[in-house]
């Protein structure tokens, strides 16, 4: 049996995190403008937007540093 490469799983995890962040930003913008689920308050949309931005810009560099190959 062949073993799976852990680097491929890490690469996928980093990019899935970024893609989910983009999805949160889009949904957050739609909720904040009232185009999606108009009964929700605006702060829910802003919370989703902030969460998405953190998922795009903060979490991937942390994961990259954590999983970096030692020199």
N, C-alpha and C positions, 0 to 999 in steps of 0.2 A: 504494500500500500504506500502511496505517496503521501508525504506530509504536506500540510498547507503552509504556505509562507506567511509568517506573522506580519511581515511588512505589508503584504497585500491587504490583510484585514485592517491594519492601522490606517492605511491609505484610504480605504473605503469608509472607515469610521470618521475620518477627518472631513471627507467630502460629503458624506451624508449629513454631518453636523452643519456644514455650510449650506447645503440645499434646504435643510429644514429651517435654517435661519432665514433664507430668502422667502420660504413659504410663510413663516410667521410675519415677516415684514409686509408681504402682500395682503395677508388676511387682516393684519392690524390696521393697515391703511384703509381697507374696505370697511372694516367695522367703525373706525374713527370717523369716516365720512358718511356713514349711515347707509351705505350701499349693500352691506351684508349684515343680516340680523339687526334690522333697525331698532329693535327694542332694547338693545344693549347700550349701556352708557358709554360715552366717549373714552373714559379712562381705561376701559377694557381693551379698546383698540390701541391706545398708547402703551399699555402694558405689553401687549403682544408685539408691538413695534420695537420696544426697548429690548424685549427678550430676543427677538430676531437679530437685532444689531449686535447684541452680545454674542449670540451664536455664530455670527459671521466674522466678527473682528477680534473677539477676546478668546473664545474657547479653542479654536484651531491652533493658534500659536502656543497656548499652554500645553496642548496635547503633543505638538511637535517637539517642544523642549523636553517634555517628560519621556517621550519615546525615542529621543535622539540616540544614535549609536555612540557609545563612549569612544573617545579618541585614544 
